[in-house]
Amino acid sequence: MITEENIAQRILSVALERGKDKSTCPSEIARMLFPQEWRKKMDIVMDVARNLHANGKICITQQGKAVDIQKIKGPVRIKLANAVVD
């Protein structure tokens, strides 16, 4: 069974692999972890991503700019937070 901790670890490892200048789509994380039912798991992936964002580990962006995680509408990207990179 894949836990929220597993999801968080995957989000962080992909973000680290991409580096500070690149981002990933949350659906890519969901597809890696839940290939058969990734659409059903998008909510939990986004919940974990929001938590990581709130704790300064990652930055959730839209059109390259950080977003208010309480007001997300539409597609987003995940990248390392500047504090993690610096």
Sequence and secondary structure as in RCSB ss.txt:
>XXXX:A:sequence
MITEENIAQRILSVALERGKDKSTCPSEIARMLFPQEWRKKMDIVMDVARNLHANGKICITQQGKAVDIQKIKGP
VRIKLANAVVD
>XXXX:A:secstr
   HHHHHHHHHHHHHHH TT  B HHHHHHHH TTTTTTTHHHHHHHHHHHHHTTSEEEEETTEE  TTS  S 
 EEEE HHHH 
